């Protein structure tokens, strides 16, 4: 195989992977948006979310209200119907003023690539959170 053929094959593979990632992001985004609607309809109270510092266990206030999806409070769905990874750079100033989160593309599997037992399909996590309702211990 020539260098040009090899390069073309890599480009086709990269293009296919990107199309798959975009498809998964759209599918997961629809699940997350629907969850936010259902949580509001079910009367599940949203709360002000906090983000953990990359460097440790310090948590910072954020501008986002929503529902945590994992007990470790590492990911959440905002009342805006978007998905948030709750990790942030932070220092002394952020302890006082908080951090600003940006939405992320939701994965179809939470914790993909994590240790056994730590990953869960997004649809299952959302269903479990809805089922737990206001009683969810978070």
C-alpha positions as CSV (number, residue, x, y, z in Angstrom):
1,X,0.0,0.0,0.0
2,X,1.4,3.4,-0.9
3,X,1.7,6.3,1.5
4,X,-1.1,8.1,-0.3
5,X,-3.4,5.0,0.0
6,X,-2.5,4.7,3.7
7,X,-3.2,8.3,4.3
8,X,-6.6,8.1,2.5
9,X,-7.5,5.0,4.5
10,X,-6.7,6.9,7.8
11,X,-8.7,9.9,6.7
12,X,-11.7,7.7,5.8
13,X,-11.5,6.0,9.2
14,X,-11.2,9.3,11.0
15,X,-14.2,10.6,9.1
16,X,-16.3,7.5,9.9
17,X,-15.3,7.8,13.6
18,X,-16.3,11.5,13.6
19,X,-19.7,10.7,12.0
20,X,-20.3,8.0,14.6
21,X,-19.4,10.4,17.4
22,X,-21.8,13.1,16.1
23,X,-24.6,10.5,15.7
24,X,-24.1,9.3,19.3
25,X,-24.0,12.9,20.6
26,X,-27.3,13.7,18.8
27,X,-28.9,10.5,20.2
28,X,-27.6,11.1,23.7
29,X,-28.6,14.8,23.5
30,X,-32.1,13.9,22.7
31,X,-32.2,11.5,25.7
32,X,-30.9,14.2,28.0
33,X,-33.3,16.9,26.8
34,X,-36.2,14.5,27.2
35,X,-35.1,13.6,30.7
36,X,-35.1,17.3,31.7
37,X,-38.7,17.7,30.5
38,X,-39.7,14.5,32.3
39,X,-38.0,15.6,35.6
40,X,-39.8,18.9,35.5
41,X,-43.2,17.2,34.7
42,X,-42.6,14.8,37.5
43,X,-41.9,17.7,39.9
44,X,-38.4,16.5,40.8
45,X,-36.7,19.5,42.3
46,X,-33.6,20.8,40.6
47,X,-30.7,22.0,42.7
48,X,-27.7,24.3,42.2
49,X,-25.0,22.1,40.9
50,X,-21.4,22.1,42.1
51,X,-18.2,21.1,40.3
52,X,-15.2,19.3,41.7
53,X,-11.8,20.8,41.3
54,X,-9.5,18.7,39.0
55,X,-6.9,18.7,41.7
56,X,-9.0,17.3,44.5
57,X,-12.1,17.2,46.5
58,X,-12.9,20.9,46.7
59,X,-16.3,21.7,45.2
60,X,-17.3,25.0,43.6
61,X,-20.7,26.6,43.0
62,X,-21.8,26.8,39.4
63,X,-24.4,28.9,37.5
64,X,-26.3,25.7,36.5
65,X,-29.4,24.1,38.2
66,X,-30.2,20.5,37.5
67,X,-30.1,16.9,38.5
68,X,-27.0,14.8,39.3
69,X,-26.9,11.5,37.5
70,X,-24.2,9.7,39.5
71,X,-23.8,9.5,43.3
72,X,-20.3,10.9,43.0
73,X,-21.9,14.1,41.5
74,X,-19.5,14.0,38.5
75,X,-22.1,14.5,35.8
76,X,-25.6,16.1,35.6
77,X,-28.4,17.3,33.4
78,X,-29.2,21.0,33.6
79,X,-32.7,22.4,33.6
80,X,-31.7,23.7,30.2
81,X,-31.8,20.1,28.9
82,X,-28.0,20.0,28.5
83,X,-25.4,17.6,29.8
84,X,-22.6,18.7,32.2
85,X,-19.4,17.2,33.3
86,X,-18.9,18.6,36.8
87,X,-15.1,19.2,36.9
88,X,-13.4,22.5,36.8
89,X,-10.1,24.3,37.2
90,X,-10.3,26.3,40.4
91,X,-8.4,28.2,43.0
92,X,-9.0,30.6,45.8
93,X,-11.0,33.1,43.7
94,X,-13.4,30.3,42.4
95,X,-14.1,29.3,46.0
96,X,-15.8,32.7,46.4
97,X,-17.3,33.5,43.0
98,X,-17.9,29.9,41.7
99,X,-17.1,28.5,38.3
100,X,-18.9,28.8,35.0
101,X,-19.7,25.5,33.4
102,X,-20.1,24.7,29.7
103,X,-22.3,22.0,28.4
104,X,-20.7,18.8,27.0
105,X,-21.8,16.2,24.5
106,X,-23.4,13.5,26.5
107,X,-22.1,10.0,26.0
108,X,-24.4,7.1,25.3
109,X,-22.6,5.3,28.1
110,X,-21.6,7.0,31.3
111,X,-18.1,6.0,32.5
112,X,-17.1,4.3,29.3
113,X,-13.7,2.9,29.7
114,X,-13.9,2.9,33.5
115,X,-13.4,-0.1,35.7
116,X,-15.9,-2.9,35.6
117,X,-19.2,-2.0,37.2
118,X,-18.6,1.8,36.9
119,X,-20.1,2.3,33.5
120,X,-23.8,2.4,32.8
121,X,-25.8,3.2,29.6
122,X,-27.1,6.7,29.7
123,X,-30.7,5.7,29.2
124,X,-30.5,3.4,32.3
125,X,-29.0,6.2,34.4
126,X,-31.6,8.7,33.3
127,X,-34.4,6.2,34.0
128,X,-33.0,5.3,37.4
129,X,-32.8,9.0,38.3
130,X,-36.4,9.6,37.2
131,X,-37.6,6.6,39.2
132,X,-35.7,7.8,42.3
133,X,-37.4,11.2,42.0
134,X,-36.9,13.7,44.9
135,X,-35.8,10.8,47.1
136,X,-32.5,10.4,45.2
137,X,-29.7,10.6,47.7
138,X,-27.2,12.1,45.2
